[in-house]
Each structure stands twice: as C-alpha cells, then as structure tokens.
C-alpha cells in the first residue's frame, strides 16, 4: 500500500510511458495521494526522498531499457526505512524479464518492492499499425494503468521475481555496446538529419535525453555517437527530417505532442 506522497520517476521515449504515468497519477490523486512527477533524464538519484513511496516508469528497449535508466535505478540511495517502490514499463510485446533484475536492485538497496506491471502499448519501431489499432492499444493500456494504480493503493499489487538468464543481458541494451566512434552499432544505426528537410528549429536537440545532438548556427544538427535509440528525434521532428533506419516505409509513431516533453 502506497504512502500519502509518491515521487514518480519516469522516462518516456515517444510518449507511451508518459501516458501511462499520467493515468496512474490521475488515479492516485483521485484517491487523495499526492504524486510528484520527475523526468529520469533530469533527475539526480541522490535527491530521491526515501520517506516517500518511489515509482519507476520506463519503456522496454531491446528486451531491456535504456542505459541512463539503469544507471538511475542502480544509483538509488540505500535506505534502512523499507521505502516502498513500484515499477511500470511499457512494451510492444515481450520484455525479456526485466522485472526480476529491477526487483533485485531495489531490494538490495533496502527498498520494499510492492508492485510491478508491464503494459502493452503501440510499437514505436517497425511501425506498421494503423491509427485505429494504436488508439485501441492506448485505451486498453490506460485502463490497465488505472487498475494497477488502484491495486497499489489497496495493497493488492504484486512484484513477481522473474528469474533471469544473465544479469548482464538485462543491465545493458544495444546502445550500451558503443565504445568508440568506430563501433559498428553506432555507425550502422546512426540517426542523421536530412539537410534539405531540416529547418534548424532545434527541437531534436532539446528532446534528446542524453545530449547526443548539437546544433551550430548555419549548420544542420549533428548526431554524436552516444545515441540511446529512444526515437524521440525521429518521431517528433516536425519536418520528418530524421528518418529512422528501422521504421516501416518511413512511418513514425508518437503518443503525445512534442510540447509535452518541452514543457
């Protein structure tokens, strides 16, 4: 059962996780629980208040999640207060068992795991669903998110300890394999800006959670070799100037408008 104040730390790539987190926030608040939302990419784990219930929300990426999300979770302060913590992730179909490793990390640091939920939402890579299918998935996901929040309130939620084959498999994602600029992964899957389409608005620079995109006056955005492949830049570019090499027929998916991340 959650406390009267929840600090909900989340990361959302193209908006699915943000929608789920906001739905849970709404349900919590309707039941008299204060919820403070914090973007993981802008948060310092040292500032986490262990006197509050802690929420963790993030998307699944390559059967894992993003490296900076793992770094945040692993750097949560150690507590002897059995601080309650719950997690929610969004995914296109299969997570690979991420709830087990996260459970072990928070448990080892003194937290009390009270719930974990995986919520299916539209894919944002190999995007082939029509808008109606995406809408149906989102609506079903939001219903699940609200029900999960109620279970957390009523002490009915569970956090199963899913066994894993290898901690290393889940503590790293494809993006973590980058070591140098010569890394094959970062070179072959590098996102780049179409100079002719780009209007130098800088939205991609502001959206990148790891500051991998820079913009100099008179030049198109430059993509570095630290990409986490969250697809924010390609999905929210108003000109479609940053094509994703994996997207089906150039289609991109976003669950919210860019302004939701730029607030």
C-alpha positions as a LaTeX table, in Angstrom:
\begin{tabular}{lrrr}
\hline
Residue & $x$ (\AA) & $y$ (\AA) & $z$ (\AA) \\
\hline
Unk1 & 0.00 & 0.00 & 0.00 \\
Unk2 & 1.47 & 3.34 & $-1.07$ \\
Unk3 & 2.08 & 6.29 & 1.24 \\
Unk4 & 0.43 & 9.71 & 1.01 \\
Unk5 & 3.18 & 11.05 & $-1.26$ \\
Unk6 & 4.61 & 9.36 & $-4.34$ \\
Unk7 & 7.69 & 10.54 & $-6.20$ \\
Unk8 & 7.25 & 9.03 & $-9.66$ \\
Unk9 & 10.46 & 8.93 & $-11.70$ \\
Unk10 & 9.93 & 8.14 & $-15.35$ \\
Unk11 & 11.40 & 8.24 & $-18.82$ \\
Unk12 & 9.30 & 8.20 & $-21.96$ \\
Unk13 & 10.68 & 7.96 & $-25.48$ \\
Unk14 & 7.79 & 8.66 & $-27.81$ \\
Unk15 & 5.07 & 9.11 & $-25.21$ \\
Unk16 & 3.62 & 5.72 & $-24.28$ \\
Unk17 & 5.15 & 5.67 & $-20.81$ \\
Unk18 & 4.19 & 9.30 & $-20.23$ \\
Unk19 & 0.54 & 8.49 & $-20.94$ \\
Unk20 & 0.63 & 5.55 & $-18.53$ \\
Unk21 & 2.36 & 7.54 & $-15.79$ \\
Unk22 & $-0.14$ & 10.40 & $-16.11$ \\
Unk23 & $-3.07$ & 7.99 & $-15.95$ \\
Unk24 & $-1.65$ & 6.46 & $-12.78$ \\
Unk25 & $-1.03$ & 9.94 & $-11.35$ \\
Unk26 & $-4.66$ & 10.84 & $-12.04$ \\
Unk27 & $-5.92$ & 7.71 & $-10.28$ \\
Unk28 & $-3.66$ & 8.26 & $-7.29$ \\
Unk29 & $-4.72$ & 11.88 & $-6.94$ \\
Unk30 & $-8.40$ & 10.98 & $-7.20$ \\
Unk31 & $-7.78$ & 8.85 & $-4.12$ \\
Unk32 & $-6.10$ & 11.59 & $-2.12$ \\
Unk33 & $-2.47$ & 10.69 & $-2.84$ \\
Unk34 & $-0.01$ & 13.39 & $-3.89$ \\
Unk35 & 2.12 & 12.49 & $-6.89$ \\
Unk36 & 5.26 & 14.36 & $-7.91$ \\
Unk37 & 6.46 & 13.56 & $-11.42$ \\
Unk38 & 10.20 & 13.62 & $-12.16$ \\
Unk39 & 11.91 & 13.02 & $-15.50$ \\
Unk40 & 14.69 & 10.47 & $-15.02$ \\
Unk41 & 16.92 & 12.19 & $-17.57$ \\
Unk42 & 16.77 & 15.38 & $-15.49$ \\
Unk43 & 16.94 & 13.81 & $-12.02$ \\
Unk44 & 19.77 & 13.03 & $-9.64$ \\
Unk45 & 19.21 & 9.76 & $-7.72$ \\
Unk46 & 20.96 & 11.34 & $-4.73$ \\
Unk47 & 17.95 & 13.66 & $-4.40$ \\
Unk48 & 15.45 & 10.82 & $-4.03$ \\
Unk49 & 13.40 & 11.21 & $-0.82$ \\
Unk50 & 13.28 & 7.77 & 0.79 \\
Unk51 & 10.45 & 8.93 & 3.07 \\
Unk52 & 8.10 & 8.89 & 0.08 \\
Unk53 & 6.88 & 5.96 & $-1.99$ \\
Unk54 & 9.00 & 5.73 & $-5.13$ \\
Unk55 & 7.59 & 4.97 & $-8.56$ \\
Unk56 & 9.69 & 3.95 & $-11.57$ \\
Unk57 & 8.34 & 4.13 & $-15.12$ \\
Unk58 & 10.18 & 3.43 & $-18.37$ \\
Unk59 & 9.82 & 1.75 & $-21.77$ \\
Unk60 & 11.31 & $-1.55$ & $-22.82$ \\
Unk61 & 14.08 & $-1.30$ & $-25.40$ \\
Unk62 & 15.87 & $-4.30$ & $-26.90$ \\
Unk63 & 14.48 & $-6.60$ & $-24.17$ \\
Unk64 & 15.96 & $-4.21$ & $-21.60$ \\
Unk65 & 15.69 & $-0.46$ & $-21.06$ \\
Unk66 & 17.95 & 2.50 & $-21.71$ \\
Unk67 & 21.36 & 2.73 & $-20.10$ \\
Unk68 & 20.72 & 6.00 & $-18.30$ \\
Unk69 & 17.55 & 4.48 & $-16.80$ \\
Unk70 & 19.56 & 1.53 & $-15.49$ \\
Unk71 & 22.15 & 3.93 & $-14.12$ \\
Unk72 & 19.46 & 5.88 & $-12.28$ \\
Unk73 & 17.89 & 2.76 & $-10.76$ \\
Unk74 & 21.22 & 1.30 & $-9.67$ \\
Unk75 & 22.23 & 4.64 & $-8.11$ \\
Unk76 & 19.13 & 4.96 & $-5.92$ \\
Unk77 & 20.24 & 5.78 & $-2.37$ \\
Unk78 & 20.48 & 2.93 & 0.10 \\
Unk79 & 17.73 & 3.05 & 2.71 \\
Unk80 & 17.04 & 1.30 & 6.01 \\
Unk81 & 13.42 & 2.51 & 6.03 \\
Unk82 & 11.99 & $-0.23$ & 3.79 \\
Unk83 & 10.92 & 2.52 & 1.40 \\
Unk84 & 8.11 & 1.30 & $-0.81$ \\
Unk85 & 8.84 & 1.17 & $-4.53$ \\
Unk86 & 6.83 & 0.10 & $-7.55$ \\
Unk87 & 7.59 & $-0.06$ & $-11.26$ \\
Unk88 & 5.70 & 0.06 & $-14.53$ \\
Unk89 & 7.07 & $-0.46$ & $-18.00$ \\
Unk90 & 5.53 & $-0.11$ & $-21.45$ \\
Unk91 & 6.33 & $-2.53$ & $-24.23$ \\
Unk92 & 5.29 & $-3.69$ & $-27.65$ \\
Unk93 & 5.03 & $-7.34$ & $-26.68$ \\
Unk94 & 7.85 & $-9.00$ & $-24.71$ \\
Unk95 & 10.21 & $-7.54$ & $-22.11$ \\
Unk96 & 12.64 & $-10.38$ & $-21.55$ \\
Unk97 & 12.05 & $-10.49$ & $-17.80$ \\
Unk98 & 13.20 & $-7.04$ & $-16.72$ \\
Unk99 & 11.07 & $-7.03$ & $-13.57$ \\
Unk100 & 13.42 & $-9.57$ & $-11.94$ \\
Unk101 & 16.64 & $-7.55$ & $-12.20$ \\
Unk102 & 14.94 & $-4.33$ & $-11.12$ \\
Unk103 & 13.46 & $-6.17$ & $-8.12$ \\
Unk104 & 16.90 & $-7.40$ & $-7.09$ \\
Unk105 & 18.46 & $-3.94$ & $-7.38$ \\
Unk106 & 15.90 & $-2.12$ & $-5.25$ \\
Unk107 & 15.63 & $-4.96$ & $-2.74$ \\
Unk108 & 19.41 & $-4.98$ & $-2.27$ \\
Unk109 & 19.35 & $-1.22$ & $-1.59$ \\
Unk110 & 16.81 & $-1.63$ & 1.22 \\
Unk111 & 13.57 & $-0.86$ & $-0.61$ \\
Unk112 & 10.31 & $-2.75$ & $-0.29$ \\
Unk113 & 9.06 & $-3.78$ & $-3.76$ \\
Unk114 & 5.27 & $-3.54$ & $-3.75$ \\
Unk115 & 4.28 & $-3.88$ & $-7.39$ \\
Unk116 & 5.41 & $-4.30$ & $-10.98$ \\
Unk117 & 3.29 & $-4.09$ & $-14.09$ \\
Unk118 & 4.09 & $-4.40$ & $-17.79$ \\
Unk119 & 1.64 & $-2.63$ & $-20.08$ \\
Unk120 & 1.40 & $-3.31$ & $-23.81$ \\
Unk121 & 1.27 & $-0.15$ & $-25.92$ \\
Unk122 & 1.81 & 0.53 & $-29.65$ \\
Unk123 & 5.23 & $-0.25$ & $-31.10$ \\
Unk124 & 7.38 & 2.76 & $-31.92$ \\
Unk125 & 9.79 & 0.82 & $-34.10$ \\
Unk126 & 8.92 & $-1.24$ & $-37.18$ \\
Unk127 & 5.80 & 0.89 & $-37.01$ \\
Unk128 & 3.13 & $-0.84$ & $-39.10$ \\
Unk129 & $-0.09$ & $-0.44$ & $-37.06$ \\
Unk130 & $-2.91$ & 1.72 & $-38.35$ \\
Unk131 & $-4.16$ & 4.61 & $-36.21$ \\
Unk132 & $-7.26$ & 2.74 & $-35.07$ \\
Unk133 & $-5.21$ & $-0.18$ & $-33.78$ \\
Unk134 & $-2.85$ & 2.19 & $-31.97$ \\
Unk135 & $-5.78$ & 4.01 & $-30.39$ \\
Unk136 & $-7.29$ & 0.76 & $-29.16$ \\
Unk137 & $-3.98$ & $-0.34$ & $-27.65$ \\
Unk138 & $-3.51$ & 3.00 & $-25.91$ \\
Unk139 & $-7.01$ & 2.98 & $-24.44$ \\
Unk140 & $-6.61$ & $-0.59$ & $-23.18$ \\
Unk141 & $-3.21$ & 0.29 & $-21.73$ \\
Unk142 & $-4.59$ & 3.30 & $-19.88$ \\
Unk143 & $-7.36$ & 1.18 & $-18.36$ \\
Unk144 & $-4.71$ & $-1.28$ & $-17.16$ \\
Unk145 & $-2.65$ & 1.59 & $-15.73$ \\
Unk146 & $-5.61$ & 2.91 & $-13.73$ \\
Unk147 & $-6.41$ & $-0.56$ & $-12.40$ \\
Unk148 & $-2.78$ & $-1.07$ & $-11.44$ \\
Unk149 & $-2.74$ & 2.22 & $-9.50$ \\
Unk150 & $-5.84$ & 1.10 & $-7.59$ \\
Unk151 & $-4.19$ & $-2.22$ & $-6.75$ \\
Unk152 & $-1.18$ & $-0.32$ & $-5.39$ \\
Unk153 & $-3.47$ & 1.83 & $-3.26$ \\
Unk154 & $-5.36$ & $-1.17$ & $-1.92$ \\
Unk155 & $-2.29$ & $-3.33$ & $-1.31$ \\
Unk156 & $-3.28$ & $-5.86$ & $-3.99$ \\
Unk157 & $-0.37$ & $-5.37$ & $-6.35$ \\
Unk158 & 2.44 & $-7.88$ & $-6.71$ \\
Unk159 & 6.04 & $-7.84$ & $-7.90$ \\
Unk160 & 6.98 & $-11.29$ & $-9.13$ \\
Unk161 & 10.63 & $-12.26$ & $-9.01$ \\
Unk162 & 11.01 & $-13.38$ & $-12.59$ \\
Unk163 & 14.21 & $-15.46$ & $-12.98$ \\
Unk164 & 16.75 & $-14.20$ & $-15.48$ \\
Unk165 & 19.39 & $-15.98$ & $-17.53$ \\
Unk166 & 22.03 & $-13.31$ & $-17.15$ \\
Unk167 & 22.06 & $-10.03$ & $-15.26$ \\
Unk168 & 24.42 & $-8.61$ & $-17.87$ \\
Unk169 & 21.84 & $-9.26$ & $-20.57$ \\
Unk170 & 19.27 & $-7.02$ & $-18.91$ \\
Unk171 & 21.54 & $-4.39$ & $-17.43$ \\
Unk172 & 22.66 & $-3.40$ & $-20.92$ \\
Unk173 & 20.87 & $-2.55$ & $-24.11$ \\
Unk174 & 22.10 & $-2.43$ & $-27.70$ \\
Unk175 & 23.05 & 1.21 & $-27.24$ \\
Unk176 & 25.45 & 0.29 & $-24.44$ \\
Unk177 & 27.64 & $-1.60$ & $-26.89$ \\
Unk178 & 29.01 & 1.68 & $-28.19$ \\
Unk179 & 32.61 & 2.20 & $-27.06$ \\
Unk180 & 34.21 & 4.37 & $-29.71$ \\
Unk181 & 33.18 & 6.19 & $-32.86$ \\
Unk182 & 34.31 & 3.16 & $-34.80$ \\
Unk183 & 31.71 & 0.99 & $-33.06$ \\
Unk184 & 29.74 & $-0.86$ & $-35.73$ \\
Unk185 & 26.41 & $-0.44$ & $-33.95$ \\
Unk186 & 26.60 & 3.33 & $-33.72$ \\
Unk187 & 27.81 & 3.63 & $-37.29$ \\
Unk188 & 25.31 & 1.33 & $-38.98$ \\
Unk189 & 22.28 & 2.52 & $-36.99$ \\
Unk190 & 23.30 & 6.14 & $-36.64$ \\
Unk191 & 20.44 & 8.60 & $-36.97$ \\
Unk192 & 21.22 & 11.51 & $-39.25$ \\
Unk193 & 19.42 & 14.66 & $-40.32$ \\
Unk194 & 18.31 & 15.30 & $-43.88$ \\
Unk195 & 19.88 & 18.71 & $-44.55$ \\
Unk196 & 17.35 & 19.66 & $-47.21$ \\
Unk197 & 14.34 & 18.99 & $-44.99$ \\
Unk198 & 15.75 & 20.40 & $-41.74$ \\
Unk199 & 14.71 & 23.94 & $-40.75$ \\
Unk200 & 17.12 & 24.23 & $-37.77$ \\
Unk201 & 14.27 & 24.50 & $-35.24$ \\
Unk202 & 16.34 & 22.73 & $-32.57$ \\
Unk203 & 13.50 & 20.54 & $-31.28$ \\
Unk204 & 15.62 & 17.40 & $-31.65$ \\
Unk205 & 18.41 & 18.98 & $-29.61$ \\
Unk206 & 16.02 & 19.85 & $-26.78$ \\
Unk207 & 14.36 & 16.44 & $-26.83$ \\
Unk208 & 17.46 & 14.24 & $-26.76$ \\
Unk209 & 17.73 & 12.78 & $-23.22$ \\
Unk210 & 21.49 & 12.25 & $-23.44$ \\
Unk211 & 22.52 & 15.46 & $-25.25$ \\
Unk212 & 23.69 & 13.48 & $-28.26$ \\
Unk213 & 22.53 & 16.11 & $-30.78$ \\
Unk214 & 24.17 & 19.51 & $-31.19$ \\
Unk215 & 23.25 & 22.47 & $-33.37$ \\
Unk216 & 25.59 & 25.19 & $-34.51$ \\
Unk217 & 24.43 & 28.33 & $-36.27$ \\
Unk218 & 24.14 & 27.85 & $-40.00$ \\
Unk219 & 24.64 & 24.08 & $-39.79$ \\
Unk220 & 22.25 & 21.11 & $-39.58$ \\
Unk221 & 22.02 & 19.15 & $-36.32$ \\
Unk222 & 24.98 & 16.89 & $-35.69$ \\
Unk223 & 24.32 & 13.45 & $-34.20$ \\
Unk224 & 27.04 & 12.07 & $-31.95$ \\
Unk225 & 27.96 & 8.50 & $-31.05$ \\
Unk226 & 26.10 & 8.30 & $-27.76$ \\
Unk227 & 22.64 & 7.53 & $-29.12$ \\
Unk228 & 20.25 & 5.52 & $-26.93$ \\
Unk229 & 17.77 & 4.99 & $-29.80$ \\
Unk230 & 14.77 & 6.28 & $-27.87$ \\
Unk231 & 13.48 & 7.63 & $-31.22$ \\
Unk232 & 12.39 & 10.98 & $-29.84$ \\
Unk233 & 14.26 & 12.94 & $-32.50$ \\
Unk234 & 12.92 & 10.97 & $-35.46$ \\
Unk235 & 9.36 & 10.75 & $-34.10$ \\
Unk236 & 8.91 & 14.39 & $-33.13$ \\
Unk237 & 10.77 & 16.18 & $-35.92$ \\
Unk238 & 8.08 & 18.42 & $-37.47$ \\
Unk239 & 9.66 & 18.02 & $-40.89$ \\
Unk240 & 10.35 & 14.29 & $-40.70$ \\
Unk241 & 13.97 & 15.21 & $-41.35$ \\
Unk242 & 15.49 & 12.47 & $-39.18$ \\
Unk243 & 14.47 & 9.15 & $-40.69$ \\
Unk244 & 14.79 & 6.04 & $-38.56$ \\
Unk245 & 16.54 & 3.23 & $-40.46$ \\
Unk246 & 14.24 & 0.67 & $-38.84$ \\
Unk247 & 10.86 & 2.30 & $-39.48$ \\
Unk248 & 8.50 & 0.63 & $-41.90$ \\
Unk249 & 8.04 & 2.76 & $-45.05$ \\
Unk250 & 9.29 & 5.79 & $-43.16$ \\
Unk251 & 6.34 & 5.89 & $-40.76$ \\
Unk252 & 6.95 & 7.17 & $-37.24$ \\
Unk253 & 4.91 & 6.85 & $-34.07$ \\
Unk254 & 4.34 & 9.29 & $-31.25$ \\
Unk255 & 1.77 & 9.02 & $-28.49$ \\
Unk256 & 1.84 & 12.70 & $-27.48$ \\
Unk257 & 2.84 & 16.03 & $-28.98$ \\
Unk258 & 6.39 & 17.33 & $-28.63$ \\
Unk259 & 5.24 & 20.11 & $-26.31$ \\
Unk260 & 4.57 & 17.50 & $-23.61$ \\
Unk261 & 8.32 & 16.93 & $-23.39$ \\
Unk262 & 9.34 & 20.54 & $-23.95$ \\
Unk263 & 7.39 & 21.99 & $-21.02$ \\
\hline
\end{tabular}
